[in-house]
Amino acid sequence: MKKRLLTKLLILMFIVGLVLTGCNFNSSEESTDTPEATKEDSAKDAGVEQVLNMSESAEIPTMDSVHAHDGVSFTALNNVKEGLYRLGLEHNAVLAIAKDHQASEDGLVHTFTLRDAKWSNGDPVTAHDFVYAWQRIFKDTGHYASMFETAKILNATEIINGDKQAEELGVKALDDKTLEVTLSGPNPLLPQNLTFPSFLPQNQEFVESQGDQYALEASNMLYNGPFVLSEWKHDQSWQYKKNPDYWDAETVKLEEINTFVVKEASTELNLYETHELDRVDLTAATVDEYQDDETFSFVDDAEIRFLRFNHTLEALGNENIRRAIDMGWDKKAHAEVILNNGSKPLYALVPKGFSTSPDGKGFRDLNGPFNQGTFEEAQAFLDKGLEEIGKETATISIMSSDDESMMKTAEYLKNQLETNLSGLKVEIKVVPFQQRLELEKAIDYGISISSWGPDYNDPMTYLGMWVTDGSANRMGYSNPEYDALIEKINEEQNPTDRYAMMLEAEKILFEDAAIGPAYQVTNAVLQRLYVKDLAYHPSGAEFSFKWAYIKK
């Protein structure tokens, strides 16, 4: 989930491209998306060791695509597995395991012809592998069953609601090489949706042979992507190696990628300085020092950080107390001084620059900011909320994962709230990243400093999170009016009317003070100049290594 923003032109080109190609999705998407310059440069530097060294702040929570719901897992899965489509070097959806995609005139029935591709044990990748994996997401209550609703796969909603069985999902293997996908309504974003890791295939015989050990170790998985996971030292590191059996192995130049789990920013920077890492994100303390470095750059992102409120608790179930907390801290100073990495204060849900309306106006320009006010106004909301719950004071817990930026945000937030709001006490609870995800899922926290990167390039990737009992809700928020509006948005075919509804949905969310936005991520990055074509995606998986190479 940490993703660079797509340009408006790219989005328009993508949508216009779908219109121009009509029901034939094959066209230029057959390309492996490898620039000619990349091929030439790679050939010139054939003698250079093709090894890339990266870092992550946390362990991989899961390598089972059915249960993955975080950026670390998505990046790993994106590089060792492949679905019908993948995100290309320029972040467009390019054909992957599918070599051809045809759609019926009404846009409801999509037929995919699979290319000759193999799993790492030599088995062919078949249409049955997609049927099995997609149905398994519903049978195993995977985190991203909602993505099948978003993609408008037939009966996804009914299966989630318990009205139909997983076997009734609109996906069918016509034969080993032909997959038929039926939608509940036309969806021009389907290729983009299908790049998401939840739509990856799985080999049924292998998964079932592993039982509850499946995907727990590098050896408990099968791979069909550009790389294989050759080594996985839990909580320490993992290693990718080029997959010689990948159908497009000729395009892949890197022989090895080493990823190290580094939680301390100072340690990460030291590893970069000693040339043991090729890319690092800087923290507030080091940005100024490195701004003149030739390897430094600011990389805009569509990821947001925000406060999840546990609506099931007495104090945080109160709208006025939530509003007071959201209003009671200086977000601008936090972004500019505490983070000091180009990140921007956030006063809404959908980030700036992410989406434009059909007539070319920015989502943020149309909806503006929400819940801005003085600390005195925040105090008034808190006093009213405390009176409503019959308390003079309230103590809340703020949960943070154990990476440096999150912990600094928690400390700053505690100081600000206790300084600016009389009657509020704050406790901080720091947990490992994976534990934070599990506690959020169980709604076992007070406030969680959370993050969200877009799964696809549409405001609904943010707005669709908050439906009652939705898999991404994780805070007990429920508003029937909001649920009904989201359902209408999912059914609306008129782009202008749909956009107006999305604007209204965001307004409802902040009328309820449902969440507390914090900041829109910008990454201050040091990356070796010899690292070429490392794709940093705006949605879905963070990185693709397929086109990357080393040129010295």
C-alpha positions, 0 to 999 in steps of 0.5 A: 500500500505506499504508492505514487500518484498517477497523472491525470493524463494517464488516467484519461488515457486508460479510460479512453483506451478502453473505449477505443478498443471496445470489447477487445482488451488484447490490443497493445496490452499484449506488450511486456511493457519493457522500454527499448532503452531498458533492453539496450542498456541492459545488454550493454551492462550484461557484466554488471551483477544484477542484485538489488538490496531493499528494506521493509519496516516489518515482516511479511504478515502472510504470503497467502493471497486469500488473506493478504491485506497489507502493503508488505504482503502485496509487494511480495506476492506481486513479484512471485505470483501473477494473475490475469493482469499486472501493473506495468512499468507505467502503472497501466494494466497489462496482460499477464497470465492472460494473453487475450481478453474479450468481452461481450457487447453488453460488457458483462461476460469476459473471456480470458485465454491463458498463455502457456505458463507454469507453476514452480513445480512444473504444473501448468497454470490453468483456469481452474487455479483462478476459480479455486483461488477466487472462491477460496477467498469467500470460503476462508473469509479473506480480507478482500472479498470486497474487491470482488464487489468492486470489480462487479463479479457476479454474485459477490455481494450475495455471497458476502451477505450469506445469500449464495454460496462461493461456488456461485461466484461469476467465474468458470473454467470453460477448459484449462486455458479459458476462463469466463468471468461474468459481471453484475454490471459493466465495469471499465476498470476491470483490467485495473481491478484484476491487477490486485493480489486478491485475484491471483491464482492458486494451485488447489492440489498443492494448497490442500496438500500443505494444509495449515502450513500453506504459505508459512515458509518459502518452501510451502508455496508455488510461484508463477511470477517473475521471481521465486521466494528463495529464502525467508528468515522471519523477522529478519529478511527474505530473498527473491531469485529470478524464476527461470520458468516464468513465461516472460523470463527474458524481460527480467534482468535482476537475478536477486533481490534481498529485502531486510527487515529494518525498523530503526531509521538510523540503522536503515540509513547506515546500511545505505551509507555502507552500500548495503541498501540501494533505496531508503526512505528518510525521516524528519531528522535526516531530510535536511542533511540529504536534500542536496544529495544527487540520489535524493528525491521527494516521491508523491504518494496516494497513501494516507495516514489516519486515526481509526476510532473504535466506535464501540467504546463509550467515549469514542462512540460519541461523535462530539468527542471524535470531532474534538480529537480530530480538531484538537491537534496541529496537523500542519506542524506535524507534517512540516516539523515532525515528519519533515519529509514532504508529507501534507496535512490531511483534512479529508479522506480522498487525497489531493491529486488522486482523482478528477471528475468527468469534467476535469475538476479535482476531487479535493477542489470540489469537496474541500477540507472538513472539520477544521477549527480552533482548539477552543472549538475542539474543547467545546466539542469535547465538553459537549461529548463528555456531558453526553456520556456523563463523564468529566474526563476520558482516558483513551488509548492510541495504538501505533505500530513499531516503526519510527514515523508511527511512534513519533506521530503517536507521541506528538498526538498525545502531547497535542491532545493533552495540551490542547484539550482539558479533560482528555488523557492519552495512553500510547500502546506500541505493537508490531505491525502485524499485531496492529493489523490483527487488533484492528481486525478484532476492533481491540483498540481505542484509537489506531494510527492506521494507513491506507493506500489505494487498491485501484485508481478510483475514489471508491478505493477509499470510500468503500472501506466504511460500509457496515461490517466491511472487511476494511471497516475495522472500527464498528462504524455504521450508517445505513444512509452511507451504506445505501449511498455506496450501494447506489454508487456501485450500481450507477453507470453515469460517470457524472452522477456517480462522481456527485454521489462519491462527493456526497459519501465523503461528506456523510463520513465527516458529518459523522466524524467517523475517522480522523485524517492525519496526513497524505504521505510523501516519501523523501527517498534516497535511491542509487542512480544505478537502479533503473526502472524500479516501478513504484505503483500508485495503487495495489502492490508498492513495487514491481521488480520485473523491469528493474535492472542495475546499470553502472 
